[in-house]
């Protein structure tokens, strides 16, 4: 048995070229927890824990991913984020245009 295949080349499709210009001021970098921690450390000299950042993000209703290692019932109560750190984290979230 012998097979013959006809290979054809399609005509060139019409192309539309689009040119976009973006100002560097309009581009915001993705704010990771580490970047927020570094920003707060550099500007205020405070060390903030990721749980404090998560607490402030929850307070403002920002979207968060579900942690795979989250426990249903904590073993003990943890104190909330100190007010001075809340203000610093909120300012950092504002800097990264999250709030």
DRENDODO-643441 format. One record per residue (C-alpha): residue number from 1; x, y, z; residue in one letter. Coordinates in pm, whole numbers, plus 32768, in hexadecimal, padded with zeros to 4 digits. Layout:
N
DRENKOL  num  east  north    up  residuo
DRENKOL  NUM     X      Y     Z        a
...
This chain:
99
DRENKOL  num  east  north    up  residuo
DRENKOL    1  8000   8000  8000        x
DRENKOL    2  8082   8156  7FA9        x
DRENKOL    3  8010   82A4  8038        x
DRENKOL    4  8031   83EE  7F87        x
DRENKOL    5  8006   8530  804A        x
DRENKOL    6  7FDE   8682  7FAD        x
DRENKOL    7  8087   8792  8079        x
DRENKOL    8  800F   88EE  8033        x
DRENKOL    9  8070   8A3A  80C1        x
DRENKOL   10  7F5D   8B1F  8134        x
DRENKOL   11  7F5D   8C82  80BE        x
DRENKOL   12  7FEF   8D7F  81B0        x
DRENKOL   13  7EEE   8DEE  82A9        x
DRENKOL   14  7EB7   8F5D  82D9        x
DRENKOL   15  7F7E   8FE6  83FB        x
DRENKOL   16  7F2D   9104  84E0        x
DRENKOL   17  8051   91AD  858D        x
DRENKOL   18  8002   9254  86D7        x
DRENKOL   19  80EE   933F  8784        x
DRENKOL   20  80C6   9391  88F4        x
DRENKOL   21  8180   9484  89CB        x
DRENKOL   22  8182   9461  8B42        x
DRENKOL   23  8204   9561  8C35        x
DRENKOL   24  82E9   94D3  8D3E        x
DRENKOL   25  8214   9580  8E44        x
DRENKOL   26  80E7   94AF  8DD9        x
DRENKOL   27  819A   9364  8E0B        x
DRENKOL   28  8188   92E4  8F6E        x
DRENKOL   29  8256   91C2  8FE5        x
DRENKOL   30  81B3   909E  9090        x
DRENKOL   31  81C0   90CF  9205        x
DRENKOL   32  8235   8F90  92AD        x
DRENKOL   33  823D   8F61  9423        x
DRENKOL   34  83B9   8F7D  9417        x
DRENKOL   35  83AA   90C7  9359        x
DRENKOL   36  82B2   9151  9457        x
DRENKOL   37  8392   90DF  9576        x
DRENKOL   38  84C4   917E  94D0        x
DRENKOL   39  840A   92C5  9492        x
DRENKOL   40  8396   92DE  95FD        x
DRENKOL   41  84F4   9286  967C        x
DRENKOL   42  859A   938B  959E        x
DRENKOL   43  84A1   94A5  95DD        x
DRENKOL   44  8445   946C  974C        x
DRENKOL   45  8554   9386  97D2        x
DRENKOL   46  844A   928D  9840        x
DRENKOL   47  844C   9117  980D        x
DRENKOL   48  82F3   9097  97B6        x
DRENKOL   49  8285   8F2E  97AF        x
DRENKOL   50  81C3   8EA3  9689        x
DRENKOL   51  809C   8E5A  9770        x
DRENKOL   52  8087   8FD1  97B9        x
DRENKOL   53  807F   901D  9644        x
DRENKOL   54  7F6F   8F16  9613        x
DRENKOL   55  7EA9   8FAA  9736        x
DRENKOL   56  7EB3   9107  969C        x
DRENKOL   57  7E5A   9080  9544        x
DRENKOL   58  7D2C   8FCB  95DC        x
DRENKOL   59  7CC9   910C  9690        x
DRENKOL   60  7CB6   91C2  9542        x
DRENKOL   61  7C0B   90A1  948D        x
DRENKOL   62  7D2B   9064  939C        x
DRENKOL   63  7D2E   8F18  92E1        x
DRENKOL   64  7E08   8E0C  937A        x
DRENKOL   65  7E62   8CA7  931F        x
DRENKOL   66  7E05   8B8C  9405        x
DRENKOL   67  7F36   8B13  94C5        x
DRENKOL   68  7F6F   899E  949A        x
DRENKOL   69  7FF8   8980  95FD        x
DRENKOL   70  7EDD   8A3F  96A7        x
DRENKOL   71  7E5D   89A0  97E7        x
DRENKOL   72  7CEB   8996  983A        x
DRENKOL   73  7D12   89DB  99AC        x
DRENKOL   74  7E4C   8A8F  9A23        x
DRENKOL   75  7EFD   89FD  9B54        x
DRENKOL   76  7EFD   8B4E  9C01        x
DRENKOL   77  7E8B   8CB3  9BCC        x
DRENKOL   78  7F83   8D9B  9B28        x
DRENKOL   79  7F8B   8F0E  9B70        x
DRENKOL   80  7F18   8FEC  9A54        x
DRENKOL   81  7FFB   90C9  9989        x
DRENKOL   82  8079   91F9  9A4D        x
DRENKOL   83  7FDE   9340  99D9        x
DRENKOL   84  8129   93DA  9969        x
DRENKOL   85  8169   92AE  9888        x
DRENKOL   86  8005   92BB  9802        x
DRENKOL   87  803D   9424  9793        x
DRENKOL   88  818D   93CC  96F4        x
DRENKOL   89  80FA   92A2  9638        x
DRENKOL   90  7FD2   9370  95C3        x
DRENKOL   91  80C1   9478  953F        x
DRENKOL   92  8188   9369  948B        x
DRENKOL   93  8049   92DB  93F1        x
DRENKOL   94  7FF4   943B  937F        x
DRENKOL   95  8150   9461  92E9        x
DRENKOL   96  811E   9321  9221        x
DRENKOL   97  7FBF   939D  91BC        x
DRENKOL   98  7F0A   9281  9261        x
DRENKOL   99  7E29   9363  9333        x
